[in-house]
Amino acid sequence: MSWLRRHTVAIAIVLIAAALGVAAGSGFIGNHFGSSNSERRKNDQLTDQVKDLKTQLRQRDDFIGVLGGRALAGSFKGRSVLVITTPEASAADVAAVSDRIAETGAKVTGRLQLTDALLTDQQSAKLDTIVDQSIPPGAALRTELTDSGGRLGDLLGLLLQTPQAPQAARDAALQTLQQGGFVAYSGPTVEPAQFAVMVTGGRYADDSGARGQVAARFAAGLAGRSAGTVLAGRTGSADGGSPVAVARRDLAATPHLSTVDDVDQLPGQITVPLALVAESTGTTGDYGTGTGASAPAPR
């Protein structure tokens, strides 16, 4: 997998450079200073190179898809996975990851959406009240978790990732959280699962406030109850205040929490279920090509 990623990066760099070359030769510079026949020929050659490189990228994706499908086939059979999303998550990324999980033989039990009301952390008192009232009888949240994201993740991990949680308590908590505007889901409830994948977006804007912290701490709280959780973001998600960056920087010692920083790319979409398989064997890692990644994929 690592040489495929290096090849991908190399092609992308050449593609960008070639595209810039075309722009430089036929755009502003060409318009203002004119272009000779040799320059036009050069532009035509660069245009052909771009077309060839695009073809190579498509062929690369086809090749990786075939190899990835063989690696994933039946590798997680009989397991169950809950898919969680933030508002920034791309629907295409979520669909691709879900399809790849299905290739492993695992079942996606449902999808849970975290809302802007949760991530902005402006209604933490209201959320804390709901969380406190939703703890199943005889259970307790971890006392070291005091922030709203971590406490909610711990509660939902307790309700959705532990088989002994009462269904009535789970359904009541989910309904109250949905009515409060903190989560969203379709259907009457969300079925529990052994593992979880949380899909986010790319790099968060500098003025995004506490969004990345809340999302990352939610994932960490959830991971403490699950058999394994993968937090996945798009290219750029390993930098700034995005959940992946926060998790790698501040929550690196969290058990059962792996990260992937290129879920918008085919290699990253394949890496997500591979990371789940690794989690099932007790291996946690930070995967991708961004800041803090320890490897492109589980070895």
MIBA-553833 format. One record per residue: residue in three letters; x, y negated, z negated of N, C-alpha, C, O in turn. Coordinates in steps of 0.05 Angstrom, whole numbers, plus 5000, padded with zeros to 4 digits. Atoms other than C-alpha are relative to their C-alpha. Layout:
! residues N
AlaXYZXYZXYZXYZ ...
//
This chain:
! residues 299
Met501650245000500050005000501749755000500949555012 Ser498450245002505749514984501049905026501149665032 Trp498950094975508749515053497849895018498349715034 Leu502250114985501949405083499449714992498849545009 Arg500550275009500948795040502249815010501649595019 Arg497850174990507848515059499649945030500149725039 His500550044972506148625132497749805004497949645022 Thr502350184998499548265122500949714995500249535011 Val499150275006502947655090501749905023501449665030 Ala498250094979508147635145498449925025498949715037 Ile501750074977502847645200498549744995498349575013 Ala501650245007498747115164501749755003500949555014 Ile498150234998504846655159500549935029500549695037 Val499450054972506546735232497549895014497749715031 Leu502450094988499246635251499549704994498849555012 Ile500350285008498845975212502049835015501449625025 Ala497950164986505445745241499449975030499849755041 Ala500650024972503245905311497649825005497649665024 Ala502350184997496545555301500949714997499949545012 Leu499050275004500144945275501649915025501549685033 Gly498550074976504644975335498249925023498849735038 Val502050074980498644965381498949734995498649565013 Ala501250255008495644385343502049775006501349565016 Ala498050214997502143995345500549945030500949715038 Gly499550044972503044105419497749905016498149765036 Ser502350074983495943995443498249804986496349714998 Gly501850195015492943535389501149725000501449605021 Phe499250285004495442885361502449935017502449725031 Ile497550074986502442915391499550005030500549825044 Gly500549994972500043135459498349775010498849675032 Asn501850224992494642605462501549735001500949565018 His498850265003499242035442502749985015503549755022 Phe497350024987505842215475500050155027502150155041 Gly500149864975503542635534501350274998502550344977 Ser498849735001505743345551500950075027499650025047 Ser498849924974510143615605499050285007497650414991 Asn500849734992508944255644501250214982499950414975 Ser498749805018513944615599498650014973498450234962 Glu501550005026510144395537497450155003496650294984 Arg502549864995503644645567500450305001498950464990 Arg499449714999506845315582500650104972499750324965 Lys499449915028509445345511497450034984497150224969 Asn502649985014502445205485498550245008497250384992 Asp501449764990499545745529501250254988499850444981 Gln498749765012504746235503499250034971498750254961 Leu500849995028503146045431497150094997496550244979 Thr502849925001495746125445499850305004498250444990 Asp500049714995497046825472501150154975500050364968 Gln498949875024501246985410497950014978497650214963 Val502150015020495546765365497950225005497150364987 Lys501949804993490747215402501150284994499750454983 Asp498749745005495647805397500150054970499550274960 Leu499949975029496547675322497350054988497050214969 Lys502749945009489047655311499350295005498050424989 Thr500549724993488548325346501550184980500450384971 Gln498549845019494048595301498750004972498650204959 Leu501350025026490348345239497550184999497050324980 Arg502349824999484048705261500850294999499650454985 Gln499049735000487949335275501150084972500750304963 Arg499049955027491349275207497750064981497950254966 Asp502349965017484649215172498750275005497950414987 Asp501149744993482049825210501750224988500750414977 Phe498249805010488250215190499950034970499750254959 Ile500249995029487950015117497450114991497250264971 Gly502649905007480550165116499950315001498850444984 Val499949714998481850875140501650134977500750314965 Leu498449905021487450995091498749974972498750144955 Gly501450055025483550675035497750184995497250284973 Gly502349815003477451095049500950284992499650414976 Arg498949735008481651725044500950004971500550204957 Ala499050015028484751494979497749994980497950104958 Leu502250045019478051314948498050245000496850294979 Ala502049794997473851904972499950194977501850344972 Gly500549815022471052274912501849964976501750124957 Ser498050045022476351974865498749924974500049944953 Phe501350095024471251724815497250124997495450014985 Lys502649874999465652214824498850054972500350134954 Gly501449955025460552254768500249774980499049784959 Arg499750235018462551584737497849795007496749805029 Ser501950214996458050974730501349734996503049704978 Val498850265000459750244742497949785001496049795017 Leu501750245000456249594725501549785014503849735008 Val498750234986457649004772498949744989496449704988 Ile500750265011457648314741501149785017503449815027 Thr499150224983458247664779499849734986498149694969 Thr500350275008459546934765498849845024498749955046 Pro501350154978456146384806501949955024500949915046 Glu498150054978462546284847500650255017501850235038 Ala499449754985462747014871498749995027496549915031 Ser501049974973461947124945498350255003499150464994 Ala501849774996456147564964501450225017501050465013 Ala498549814983460647885017502050164984502350404988 Asp498149865017465948054965498650204982499550434979 Val501549825018460748354918499050245016499250475006 Ala501049784983457748774974502350195007502050435007 Ala497749834992464649014997501050174977501650404980 Val499149855023466849204927498050224992498850454986 Ser502049795007460249574914500250235020499950465012 Asp499749794980461149954979502450184995502350424997 Arg497549855006468250154960499650174975500750404974 Ile500549845024465950384891498350255008498850474998 Ala501649774992460650814925501650215015501050455013 Glu498349814986466051134968501450194981502150414988 Thr498649835019469251404905498250214988499150404975 Gly501949815012462951784887498749904974497050034963 Ala501250125024461351324828497449875007496849815030 Lys502650134997454551024818500049724989500849684966 Val500450275010453350274813497249994987495250015001 Thr502649985014447850254760498449745002496049754998 Gly501550254998446049524770501949765002504349795001 Arg498550244998448248804777498949794980496549774976 Leu500750215020448348254724501449755008503849755012 Gln498850264992449447524742500249824976498349784961 Leu499650215020452447034694499349735012499849695036 Thr501150254989449546334702501849764993503649784976 Asp498650255006452145624702499549914972501349804959 Ala500750085027448545504637501850144979502550024959 Leu498249865018452946034604502849895003504149834983 Leu497250064995459545834636500749714993503049654985 Thr499450285008458945084622500349974970501449784960 Asp499749995029458545264548498849764986499949674965 Gln501350235013453944684532497650074983496449904970 Gln502249915017448645104498500950234982499550424978 Ser498849785015453145514454498450064975498350304967 Ala501649955024448745424392497650185006497050364992 Lys502349844991442745694429500850285006499550484999 Leu499049734992446746274457500850164975500250394973 Asp499249865024449746444389497550114985497650334974 Thr502549915013442646494360498950255014498150445000 Ile501049774985440446964415501850244995500850474991 Val498149775004446747394407499650124972499450364969 Asp500449905028445847444331497450154997497450354982 Gln502649865002438547644339499850255016497950405013 Ser500149774981440148164392501850234992501850445006 Ile498349785009445148594354498350234991496650204973 Pro501649775008442249294347500350064971502450024959 Pro499849935028440649534277502350204995502750395010 Gly497849835006446749854245502649945015504650065009 Ala497750074984451549544295501149734991499749584976 Ala498850265006456248944288501949925022503250095035 Leu498150104981460248504334502849984987503049974962 Arg497350035011467748444326500449724988499949525001 Thr499750255014469347904276502149815011502049575007 Glu497950174989475547664313499049835024500449655032 Leu501150144977471147424370498149784990496049844979 Thr501650225010468446734353499049815022497249655016 Asp500950174978467546394421497550125013497050365010 Ser502549914988460946444459500450215021498850405022 Gly499649804979463746814519500850274989499850484998 Gly499149755011467347334478497850154985497650394986 Arg502249885016461347454432497950125018496950345013 Leu502049904982456547534490501150255014499750455018 Gly498849774988461348004525500150244982499550474990 Asp500049785020461948414461497250124997496950364995 Leu502749915003454448444454499150175024498050395021 Leu500949854977453148664525501750255004500750455015 Gly498549754999458849154521498850214981498650444987 Leu501349825020455449444459497450115012496850345007 Leu502649914990448749474495500150155027498550335032 Leu500049894973450849664566502350195005502350335026 Gln497749824995457350054558500450214979502350364979 Thr499949795020455950494499497450155001495350044997 Pro502449844994451051064511498150014976495750074980 Gln501849975023448351064440498349754994496749764975 Ala501650245004445450364445497150055006496450165027 Pro502849954995437850384438499049855024499649615028 Gln501050134976434250234503498249764993498349555007 Ala501850225007429049794468501749754993500949535000 Ala498350235007434549354439501449885024501649645026 Arg498750094975438149314506498049835016498749615025 Asp501950144983431849114544499149744987498949545002 Ala500950245013429748604492502249785002501649555007 Ala497850194999436648274491500349895028500649645031 Leu499750104972437048234567497849815007498249615020 Gln502250184994430147934572500349734987499749524999 Thr499650255015431647414519502249835013502049595015 Leu497850144988438247234552499249895028500049675035 Gln501050104974434847174620498149774996498249575011 Gln501950225005429246744592501549754990500649534996 Gly498450235009434546304559501749885022502949675018 Gly498550114977437846204627503050075000504549955015 Phe497149945001444546534610500850235019503150245027 Val499549784981444047154655497650025018495549925013 Ala502249944981439947374714500450285011502650375015 Tyr499949734988438148054743497350055012495349935005 Ser502549924988432848374786499050264988500650424978 Gly501149755011428148914763499449964970500049754959 Pro500850025028425649054693502349994980502049894958 Thr497849995018432449174662502650065015502650075040 Val497449934988439849334675500950264986501050284961 Glu499349745011442050054666502950004990504649865001 Pro497349995010448250204624501950155018501150305035 Ala498049874984454750444654502550034983502949904962 Gln497549945015461550714631502049785005503549704987 Phe497950194991465750204670498649755010496249745015 Ala501150254990464849494694502049865019504449885015 Val498550174982467249054751498749724999496349705003 Met500950285001466648294744501249855023503749825024 Val499150134976467147914810499749704997497549604990 Thr500150305002468847164809500949885027501150025047 Gly499250134975471146654860503049965002504550124991 Gly497250064996477746334878501049814977500149834955 Arg499050195020481645784842497949804992496649685009 Tyr501950195010477345354798501149715003503549675002 Ala499350284998477344594808501249914973500550024952 Asp498850105024481344194758498049894980498549884956 Asp502150115018474943894730497950204993495650134986 Ser502049795006471544564719499550054970497850214963 Gly500549985029472044494644500750274989502850394995 Ala499549755014471445124602499050255016499150475005 Arg501249784985468345554657501850255001501050474995 Gly498249784997474545984668500550144973500750384972 Gln499649895027475646074593497750174992498050394982 Val502449865009468446284580499850275016499350475004 Ala500249754984468446784638502150204993501550444991 Ala497949815006475147084621499650134972500050374969 Arg500449895027473447164547497550185000497450374984 Phe502349814997466747474567501150275010500350484999 Ala498949754989470647984608501650154979501450404978 Ala498449875021475348124550498250124979498750344969 Gly501949895019469548204502498750255010498350454995 Leu501349774988466148684549502050245001501250464995 Ala498049794997472649074561500550154974501250394974 Gly499549875026473249214487498050224993498550384976 Arg502049795005467049644490499850215023498750425020 Ser500449834977467749954559502450205003504450184989 Ala497949824993471850534586502149875018504349975021 Gly498250154983475050034632498549785015496349825025 Thr501250234986473549344662502149885019504449855012 Val498350134981476449014724498849735006496549705014 Leu500750274994476148264732501349925027503849925029 Ala499050044973476848084806499349735010497049645008 Gly500550264988477647414840501249995028502550175037 Arg499150044972479147144909502949905000504149844979 Thr497350114997485846904936500049724987498349554993 Gly499850255015488046324891499050024972499449844956 Ser501249975027484446604830502150054978501450044954 Ala498049955021491046754795501349744990503149744974 Asp498950265007492546004788497949824987495549874990 Gly501850205012489645424749498350124977499350284961 Gly501749925022483745534703497950215007495950234994 Ser501949794993480246104739500150234980502050264966 Pro500049785020478146714699502350195002503450284982 Val497849824997483547154729502649884989504150014974 Ala497650135011488946644713499949994970502050044957 Val500250015029486346554642500550274988501950294968 Ala499649735011486047304631502950085000503950204981 Arg497249924998493147404655501849834981503849934970 Arg498450185016495846814616499550024970501350024954 Asp500750025029492046834550499050264988499050304964 Leu501349765010488947524546501450255010500250465013 Ala498549794987494447964573500150264984500450484995 Ala499849765017494348444514497350134996497050324980 Thr502749895003486848594521499950295010500550335034 Pro500149724990485949354525497750035020495649895018 His502149924981481849634583499249785019497149805032 Leu500750224981481948974623502249985021504449895014 Ser498250044977485348984691499049775017496649705016 Thr500750224983485448414741500950055029502950195033 Val499349994972485548364817499649725011497549605007 Asp500150284992486947694851499549965030499849735040 Asp500450044971485247824925497650175010497850315030 Val502449844993478248124927498749915026497050055037 Asp501050094974476747714990501550145023500750105046 Gln498549864980481748145027499550304998499050414976 Leu500549715000480948875047501750154980500750334966 Pro498449865020486949115006499049964972499150154956 Gly501050065027484148774944497450154995496950244972 Gln502549865004477249084955500450294995498950424981 Ile499349725005480449764957501350034973501050234959 Thr498649995026484749604896498050004977498650134956 Val501850015023478649464852499250284990499550344967 Pro500649735010476150184850502450174992502350344974 Leu497549875009483350434846500749924972501750084956 Ala499450095027484150004784498150134980498950184958 Leu501949865017477850324755501050284994500950384972 Val498949725003480851014767502449994981502650164963 Ala497650025018487350784733499149954972500250064953 Glu501050055027483350514674499050264987499350304963 Ser501049745011480151204666502250184990501750364974 Thr497749845009487151484655501649854979503749944970 Gly498650165021489050944605502049805010503549694994 Thr498150194988492950494653498649745006496749735022 Thr501050274995491549744653502149855015504449875010 Gly498150154984494649274703498949755012496549715012 Asp500750244986494648614740500950035029503350045034 Tyr499449924972494248734815499449785020497749615016 Gly500450194979494848324878502649875008504750005006 Thr497650144990499647814906500449734987502349584993 Gly499950265013498347204861501749994975503050194968 Thr498450055024501646924799499250214978496850254973 Gly500549825022502347444744499350295009499050464992 Ala500649734991500948054788502550184995504750105001 Ser497949815005505148654767500550195022502750315024 Ala499749814977503949064830497749935019495749835011 Pro502350044982499749024893497650174994495350084998 Ala502249825007495649614870501150204980503550224976 Pro499049795018495950184819501750195014501250265037 Arg498149824987501650644833499250294996500550485005 
//
